[in-house]
Structures are given as structure tokens and as C-alpha cells.
Amino acid sequence: MAIKASRFKLAALAVLLSGSAALAGPGAAGHSHGHDTAYGKPGDPKKPARTISVVMSERDGKMVFIPDRIEVRRGEHVKFALRNNGELDHELVLATLEENLKHAIEMQKNPDMEHDDPNAKRLAPKKTGEIVWQFTKAGEFDFSCLIPGHREAGMTGKIIVK
């Protein structure tokens, strides 16, 4: 009986650890850890970058990014100066639309997931932060708040790289 209980505990621990690694890693969650992705790569904070201010807030029953549409040039380094003017935690996760939608499903399962990735930043109310990014490929990309319910409440935006 004790052997079965020990095996069960080990199996349960293995499942928990493998699930945590999958949620935190760069795979399906769409995170980048210094690798070039479909939407670019982490920018060099020491290089000149265009600063784009992005405000996160709740307004008229919706959750919003201001602006929610951004245009950049391919190869451009951008520093997103983030400010949460809302009353709730918000985050900005930069990825392809497909990756953010997949990540949103993972966030539903683990709503307190913290991001330690160069393409994502979570902010408490009235706090600021930044993301420095280089857009290496042309296309249309997504930024969203993936805290459960926030994207659905309108907290999404588009980046067009020309």
C-alpha cells in the first residue's frame, strides 16, 4: 500500500512539474527568450529606439489599450513605454494572433501565470514598465492582455510592420 501511495505521489509530482514547465516556457505560450520569432526579437536597450507610449485601462465597461493600432518599420527598434491607468492588473503580450489565442487558453487554466519574457509585461494598477522590441519581419501582429476575460473585454491591439 505504501509503495502504491509513493508511486502515485511521484506520478502526480511529475505531472505538476511538466505542466508548470509547459506553461512557463517559450513553446505554445508564444514567448520568446532571445530567439528571433515571427514577430521579431528582443531589442537592445542600449540602441536608439522609437518610444511608443501605451496606456492600459478600463473605460465605459471595456478594457482598452491606447493606442490599439501601431505601425512600425521592419528592422525598427521600439521601446513600448507601458502605463496601467486602470484599477486592475493588466499585461501586454506581443506575439502573433495565433500564439496569443493559444496562450489565452493556457491563461484560463492558470490565471496567475507570471511572465518573465521580453515580449510580455504585467503591471499592477498605476504602475509603469517597458518592452524593447525589434521588428524583423513585415506583417500584422497582435498585442493583448491575456489575463482571463480582459482580451474578451476588448483589450487587444494590432501592430503593422511595413
C-alpha positions as CSV (number, residue, x, y, z in Angstrom):
1,M,0.0,0.0,0.0
2,A,2.8,2.4,0.9
3,I,4.6,1.7,-2.4
4,K,1.4,2.5,-4.4
5,A,0.9,5.7,-2.5
6,S,4.6,6.7,-3.2
7,R,4.2,5.9,-6.9
8,F,1.0,8.0,-7.0
9,K,2.7,10.9,-5.3
10,L,5.7,10.7,-7.7
11,A,3.4,10.5,-10.7
12,A,1.3,13.4,-9.5
13,L,4.5,15.5,-8.9
14,A,5.8,14.6,-12.4
15,V,2.5,15.8,-14.0
16,L,2.6,19.0,-12.0
17,L,6.2,19.8,-12.8
18,S,5.8,19.0,-16.5
19,G,2.6,21.2,-16.7
20,S,4.4,24.1,-15.0
21,A,7.3,23.9,-17.3
22,A,5.0,23.9,-20.3
23,L,3.1,26.9,-19.1
24,A,6.2,29.0,-18.3
25,G,8.3,28.1,-21.3
26,P,8.5,29.5,-24.8
27,G,6.6,26.7,-26.6
28,A,2.8,27.0,-27.0
29,A,2.6,30.1,-24.9
30,G,4.3,32.1,-27.6
31,H,7.1,33.5,-25.5
32,S,10.5,34.5,-26.8
33,H,13.7,34.0,-24.8
34,G,16.1,35.9,-27.1
35,H,15.2,33.9,-30.2
36,D,14.0,35.5,-33.4
37,T,10.3,34.9,-33.8
38,A,7.7,35.5,-36.5
39,Y,7.1,38.9,-34.9
40,G,10.8,39.9,-34.2
41,K,13.2,39.6,-31.3
42,P,14.0,41.4,-28.1
43,G,15.5,44.8,-28.8
44,D,18.8,46.1,-27.4
45,P,18.0,48.6,-24.7
46,K,21.4,50.4,-25.4
47,K,20.4,51.1,-29.1
48,P,18.3,54.1,-30.1
49,A,14.7,53.2,-30.3
50,R,11.4,54.9,-31.0
51,T,9.3,55.2,-27.9
52,I,5.6,54.4,-28.2
53,S,3.5,55.1,-25.1
54,V,0.8,52.5,-24.5
55,V,-1.8,53.1,-21.8
56,M,-3.9,50.2,-20.3
57,S,-7.2,50.9,-18.6
58,E,-10.8,50.2,-18.1
59,R,-13.2,52.6,-19.8
60,D,-17.0,52.6,-20.3
61,G,-17.3,48.9,-19.4
62,K,-14.4,47.9,-21.7
63,M,-10.8,47.2,-21.2
64,V,-8.5,49.0,-23.6
65,F,-5.1,49.7,-24.9
66,I,-4.5,53.3,-26.1
67,P,-3.5,53.2,-28.9
68,D,-4.8,49.9,-30.1
69,R,-3.2,50.1,-33.6
70,I,0.6,50.8,-34.1
71,E,2.6,51.0,-37.3
72,V,6.4,50.4,-37.3
73,R,9.0,49.8,-39.9
74,R,10.7,46.4,-40.4
75,G,14.0,46.4,-38.5
76,E,12.9,49.2,-36.2
77,H,13.7,49.1,-32.5
78,V,10.7,50.2,-30.4
79,K,10.5,50.9,-26.7
80,F,7.0,50.4,-25.5
81,A,6.5,52.7,-22.5
82,L,3.7,51.0,-20.7
83,R,1.4,52.6,-18.1
84,N,-1.5,50.9,-16.3
85,N,-4.0,53.7,-15.6
86,G,-6.6,51.2,-14.6
87,E,-7.9,49.8,-11.3
88,L,-7.0,46.2,-12.2
89,D,-3.8,44.4,-13.2
90,H,-3.2,44.4,-16.9
91,E,-0.5,43.0,-19.2
92,L,0.8,43.4,-22.7
93,V,1.8,40.3,-24.6
94,L,3.3,40.8,-28.0
95,A,3.0,37.8,-30.4
96,T,1.2,36.5,-33.5
97,L,-2.6,36.4,-33.1
98,E,-2.5,32.6,-33.2
99,E,0.1,32.4,-30.4
100,N,-1.8,34.9,-28.2
101,L,-5.0,33.0,-28.7
102,K,-3.2,29.7,-27.7
103,H,-1.6,31.5,-24.7
104,A,-5.0,32.9,-23.7
105,I,-6.3,29.3,-23.3
106,E,-3.3,28.5,-21.1
107,M,-4.0,31.6,-19.0
108,Q,-7.6,30.4,-18.5
109,K,-6.1,27.3,-16.8
110,N,-3.5,29.3,-14.8
111,P,-4.8,32.9,-14.4
112,D,-2.0,33.9,-12.0
113,M,0.7,33.0,-14.5
114,E,3.6,35.5,-14.4
115,H,5.5,36.4,-17.5
116,D,9.3,36.7,-17.4
117,D,9.6,37.2,-21.1
118,P,11.0,40.0,-23.2
119,N,7.7,40.2,-25.2
120,A,5.4,40.5,-22.2
121,K,4.9,42.7,-19.2
122,R,2.3,42.6,-16.4
123,L,1.6,45.7,-14.4
124,A,-0.3,46.4,-11.2
125,P,-2.6,49.5,-11.2
126,K,-0.9,52.8,-11.6
127,K,2.5,51.2,-12.4
128,T,4.7,51.6,-15.4
129,G,7.1,49.3,-17.4
130,E,8.6,48.8,-20.8
131,I,9.3,46.3,-23.5
132,V,12.1,46.9,-26.0
133,W,11.5,45.0,-29.3
134,Q,12.9,44.9,-32.8
135,F,10.5,44.0,-35.5
136,T,12.5,41.9,-38.0
137,K,9.7,40.8,-40.3
138,A,6.9,42.6,-42.1
139,G,3.3,41.6,-41.3
140,E,0.4,42.1,-38.9
141,F,0.9,41.1,-35.3
142,D,-1.1,41.1,-32.1
143,F,-0.8,42.5,-28.6
144,S,-3.2,41.5,-26.0
145,C,-3.9,41.4,-22.3
146,L,-4.2,37.7,-21.6
147,I,-5.5,37.9,-18.1
148,P,-8.7,35.9,-18.3
149,G,-11.6,38.0,-19.5
150,H,-9.5,41.0,-20.5
151,R,-8.9,40.2,-24.1
152,E,-12.6,39.3,-24.4
153,A,-13.5,42.7,-22.9
154,G,-11.6,44.5,-25.8
155,M,-8.0,44.6,-24.5
156,T,-6.3,43.8,-27.8
157,G,-4.4,45.7,-30.4
158,K,-2.6,45.3,-33.8
159,I,0.9,46.1,-34.8
160,I,1.5,46.6,-38.6
161,V,5.1,46.1,-39.6
162,K,5.9,47.6,-43.1
